[in-house]
Amino acid sequence: MNQNPDIIVFGIGDSGMAKLTERAKDFLKERGIEFIVDNTGEAVKTFNVILEEAKEEEGKEKKVIGLFHLTC
């Protein structure tokens, strides 16, 4: 299914072991998708804040996706 998100929040593990490749970053930039990369704990907090803000801005809701690495 094609989600067409406006923002993707990536959690790269508590110690930051997972990485987002330059190729992936370029792919997202080409499609105009904003992305945030942070340690998973902070990424979850950021995701929740963005999601709440999107709900509050009636008529301007953004599609937000969170991808969280949990094992390290």
C-alpha positions as CSV (number, residue, x, y, z in Angstrom):
1,M,0.0,0.0,0.0
2,N,1.3,3.5,-0.9
3,Q,1.2,5.7,2.2
4,N,2.6,8.9,0.8
5,P,3.7,10.3,4.1
6,D,4.7,13.9,4.7
7,I,7.1,13.0,7.5
8,I,8.8,9.8,8.6
9,V,10.4,9.6,12.0
10,F,13.2,7.0,12.3
11,G,14.3,5.5,15.6
12,I,17.8,4.1,15.2
13,G,18.0,2.2,18.5
14,D,18.9,3.4,21.9
15,S,22.6,3.4,21.0
16,G,22.1,4.6,17.5
17,M,23.4,1.4,15.9
18,A,20.9,1.4,13.0
19,K,21.6,3.8,10.2
20,L,19.7,5.5,7.4
21,T,21.7,5.2,4.2
22,E,22.5,8.2,2.1
23,R,20.6,6.5,-0.7
24,A,17.5,6.3,1.5
25,K,17.9,9.9,2.5
26,D,18.2,10.9,-1.2
27,F,15.1,8.8,-2.1
28,L,13.0,10.6,0.6
29,K,14.3,14.1,-0.4
30,E,13.5,13.5,-4.0
31,R,9.9,12.7,-3.0
32,G,9.6,15.7,-0.7
33,I,9.3,13.6,2.4
34,E,10.6,15.2,5.6
35,F,12.5,12.8,7.8
36,I,13.8,12.9,11.3
37,V,16.5,10.4,12.6
38,D,17.1,10.1,16.3
39,N,17.7,7.5,19.0
40,T,14.6,5.5,19.5
41,G,13.5,7.0,22.8
42,E,13.7,10.5,21.5
43,A,12.2,9.5,18.1
44,V,9.1,8.1,19.8
45,K,8.7,11.4,21.7
46,T,9.1,13.4,18.5
47,F,6.7,11.1,16.7
48,N,4.0,11.7,19.4
49,V,4.5,15.4,19.4
50,I,4.3,15.7,15.6
51,L,1.2,13.4,15.5
52,E,-0.5,15.5,18.2
53,E,0.3,18.8,16.4
54,A,-1.0,17.3,13.1
55,K,-4.3,16.5,14.8
56,E,-4.6,20.0,16.2
57,E,-4.2,21.7,12.9
58,E,-7.5,21.1,11.3
59,G,-7.4,20.9,7.6
60,K,-3.6,20.8,7.6
61,E,-3.1,17.3,8.9
62,K,0.2,15.7,8.0
63,K,0.7,12.0,7.4
64,V,3.3,10.9,9.8
65,I,4.9,7.4,9.9
66,G,7.2,6.1,12.7
67,L,9.8,3.4,12.1
68,F,11.6,2.4,15.3
69,H,14.5,0.0,15.8
70,L,14.1,-1.5,19.2
71,T,16.9,-4.0,19.9
72,C,20.0,-1.9,20.5
